[in-house]
Amino acid sequence: MDLLPEAETTKAKSRQDERRQVYAAAAGERLRAAEDCQFSLLPYEELVRVASTWYEAAAEAMLRGNYSAIDDLIRAQTRVAAEQGFELDDLLELLRLCRRVAIEKDGWNEDQFTDVDAVIGDALAALRGKVAWEIPAGLNYVTGETTADREQAQRDREAAEVAAKAAQPRGERRIHGRNKLHMPIRVRGILSEGPVDEITRTDNVAKGGVYFLSDKPYFKGAALQVMYPYWSTPGAINHEYPAEVVRLDEKEGRPKGIAVRFKVSLGSQESGR
């Protein structure tokens, strides 16, 4: 690979330095004006220096995959914050502002920060127990969310889903729930091309039958024996029910949909063998 002439390399470096200086000046102003960040109490020149260091470290991480500089920056600013009696939120706001100005003023995009954000998260996690602050597990410095927050949000979503399902009319709940049951089954029978014995999973389930996908040559009216559900673990007790194919759904380039109706009630004591 041809190397750039020295003059062009120098010119490119000069342009990068200019971008960094413009960025650092803008970030320094934003940090100095931040009302909810105690780093704003530091002199403007110091804030410009910090922003410039952040810019170089982030660029090094993105362009060369070298994350040591951004890790060093986190540790250094954590030390400064602790010495000055700042809070964890002050450090997080410093990092967020540096990130935000890079997006707004220098044209960086969110996707570029994926790895850098992860490294910053790891660096903060590594400081847990080593600083006076309590750094929550799984802290996302951009959003402020923690592992506990995300787990609570998941519980809230699940509770909302249960409440919404309970509020549905009974018929709608039954229809809505069919596609969610993917139970293991074993299907046996005699087809036009010979015996079939396959283990698969239901695509949906109703009280009177099951629906599954298969590339076997099933035909409408075929008599089958279906173990539903089918457990392959040693000692498992599987019940087999007589059934009949009542519908075939052809799917071009894909397995057919097979609708099977049980010939007995699955609630009856005489139905299992």
PyMOL commands that set and color helices and strands:
alter all, ss='L'
color gray80, all
select helices_A, chain A and resi 6-33+38-41+44-64+68-84+88-106+110-126+147-167+170-178
alter helices_A, ss='H'
color red, helices_A
select strands_A, chain A and resi 184-191+194-206+209-214+223-227+240-249+256-262
alter strands_A, ss='S'
color yellow, strands_A
deselect
rebuild
show_as cartoon
